[in-house]
Amino acid sequence: MDLDTLGRSAEIHHRHRDVTGGWLRAGVFGFMDGLVSNFALMAGVVGGGASPSTVVIAGFAGLAAGVCSMATGEYTSVASQTESTQAEIAIERRELEHNAEQEQKELALLFEARGVSPDLASQVADELSANPETAWRMHVREELGVDPDDLPSPWVAAGASFATFAVGASLPIIPFLLGATSLLATLLLSCLALFAAGAVVTKLTHRSAWYGGTRQLVLGALSAAVTFGVGYLLGVGLG
């Protein structure tokens, strides 16, 4: 076997999922929040003794309010985080422009703290600092713990949250649109969706599907039970 063949056979290729950019957390949170909040809202309205038509109105109102709130909240939070990070990056770049020697020593100390020998750490810091564009990116990664070229997008987060919340929140409404007059069908569909969503998320986290599904089912069911109880008590008290 020649060296080229040996080198190719020794290579290990693997690809990682894209878990940056702001879409994953927003998408998962949006769907779960849409499903749980609207299921709980409708359960509360049913518990209060509302008619099926009122339950549907409440469901659509919860969907509309939720998607707007979630998208706005995600955009604002991610934009604030990104803007704060960019401000810190700007500070780091100014430091490199006005105090390059001290920043280079600081970079070397960071490498030493990670186990690199002092001489090698100083040499690596010196070579990295030769290119200003490489230098400030390395400082940002080492000191701030972020990738300056892959900051989360507020628009991506808002869009993912909006779309997935709408999907999750629409599920509890479907049985009533198809003629259901009690909460039973919505309860069954929502519980099934909660378990399925929790199980699917474990494909990204490598946890047990049964664990993820059961956890999400229990949390969602508890939320709906609390809201149903509140609605029932208010219905009795105000009725």
N, C-alpha and C positions, 0 to 999 in steps of 0.2 A: 504494500500500500504506500503510495507516494505521500509527500507532506501535504499537498493540496487536498487530497482525498481525506487524509487524517484530520486536517483542520476543519473540513466541512462536516465530517462525521461527529466531531467534538462540539460543534456549535449547538446551542440550545436556543430555540426560538420560541417566544411566547408573547402574547399580546395582552395588555391590561384593558379592562373596560374604562370608558371615559366617565370618571366620577367627579370631574371638575366642571366648571362653567356655570354652576348654580342651578342646573336643571334637576338633578337627582333628588336632593332633599326637598326642593319645592314641589316636584311632581308627586313624590310619595306622600308628603305631608298634605298636599292639596286634595288628593283622592281620599285619603283616610279622613281628613277633616270634613270634607264634603259629605261623605257617607255617614259618618258618626253624627255630625251636627244636625243634618237634615232628618236623619232617622230619629234622633232624640227629639228634635223639634216637633215632628209629626206625632211622635208617641205622646208628647206632652199635650198637644192639641186634642188628640183622641182621648187621653185621660181626662181632659176637661169636659168631655161630652160633646165635642163639636161634630157637625154633620160631615159626611164624606166630601162634599163640595168645599166646605171650609178648610178641611184638611189639605185638599189639593191646592187651594189658594195659599195656605200657609207654607206648603212645600215649595211652590214656585217662588214665593216671596223670600224664603230662606235661601233658595238657590241663587236668586238674583243678588240679594244682599251679600251672600257669601263670596261669590266670584269677584265682585267689585272690591270687597274688603280684603280678600286674600291677595288679589293681584296688586292692589295698592300697597298693602303691607309688605309683600315680598319685594316689590320694586324699591320702596323706600329703605327697607332694612339692608338689602344687598347694595343699593347705590351708596348708602351711608358708609357701609363697610369698605366698599371699593374706594370711595373718595378719601376715607381716612387712611387707607393703605397707600394710596397715591401721594398723600401729603407726607407720610413718613418716608416714602421713596425719594421725594423731592428734597427732604432734609438730608438724607444720606448722600444724595448726589452733590449737594452743596458742600457737605463735609469733605467729600473726596476732592472737590475742586480747590478748596481752601486749606485743607490739612491732609494732603495725600500721604505724607510720610507716617503720620500717626495712625491713619486708617489702615495703612498696610501692616503696621505692627499689630494692630487690633485683629486683623484678619489672620495673621500668623498665630496669635494667641488662641483664636477660635479653633484653628486646626490642631494646635497642641492639646487643647482641652478634649479633643476627640481621639487622642492617642498617637498623633503624628509626632515624630521626634522634632526637637526645636530647630535643628539645622534644615531638615526637609521642609518643615512648616514655613520657615522663613524663605526658602527657595521657591516653594509653590506660591506663596503670597506675592513674592517679587515678580514671578512670571505672569500671574493673573493680573497684577496691577499695571502691567505694561500696556494693556489695552483698556482705556477708560470705560468702554461699553461693557466689556466683560467684568471689569472691576466692580462697577456699581450693582450689576446684577448678582454677582457673587455675594457682595455684602448684604444685599436685601434678602437673599435666600438664607444666608447663615444667621443674620441678626434678627430678621423679622419672621423667618420661617414661611415665606410665601414665594410663589413663582411670579415675578413681575410681568411675565409674558402670558400668563394664564389666569388672570383675575376673573372672578365670577361676573357674569353679565346680568345687570338688573332686569333687562328686557327679557332675557331667556328665563330667568327665575319667575318673573311676573306672568309670562305666557304659559309656562309649565303649570304654575299654580292655578291660573284661570281655567285652563282646559281640563286639568284633572279634577279640580273641585267640581266643575260642572258635571263631569261624568259621574263622580261619586254621589253628588247630591241628587242627581236625577233618578238613581236606582230606587230609592224608597217611594218615589211618586208613581212609578210605573203601575203597580197593582191597582191603585185607586183610579188611574186613567183607564184601566181595563175593566173597571166595574166593581172592584172590591169595596165592601162596605164596612169591613172591620180591619184591625191592625194585623191580623194573623198572616196574611199573604206578604205584607210588607216586612213583618218580623222575620219570616222564613227567608225571603230574598235578601234582606239586609244581613242577616246572620251568615248566610252562605257567602255573600260578597265579602264580608269582614274576614271570614276564615280564608277565603281564596286570596284576598289581597295580602293578608299577613303571610300566607304561605309563599306567594310569588316574591315578596320582598326578600325572603330568605335565600332566594337564588342569587341575590346580589351580596348577601352577607355571609353565606355559607353556614347558616344556622339550620337547625332541623325545621322542615316545613310544618310538622305537627306543632312544634313549639311556637313558631311565628304565627301560624294560623289561630291556634288556641289563645295565645296572648291577645291578639287583636280582637278576637271574638268576645273574650271576657270583658275587655276594657270597653268595647262598643256597647255590649249588652248592659253593662253597669250604667253607662251614661244614659242610655235610653230608659232604663228602669228608674233612675233618679228623676229624670224629666217627666216620665209618665206619672210618677208619684206626686210630683209638684203640681202637675196639671190636674190630677184627680182631686187633690186637696183643695186647690183653688176653685175647681168646678163645684165641689160640694159646699165650700164656704161661701162662694158668691152666688150659688144657685138658690 
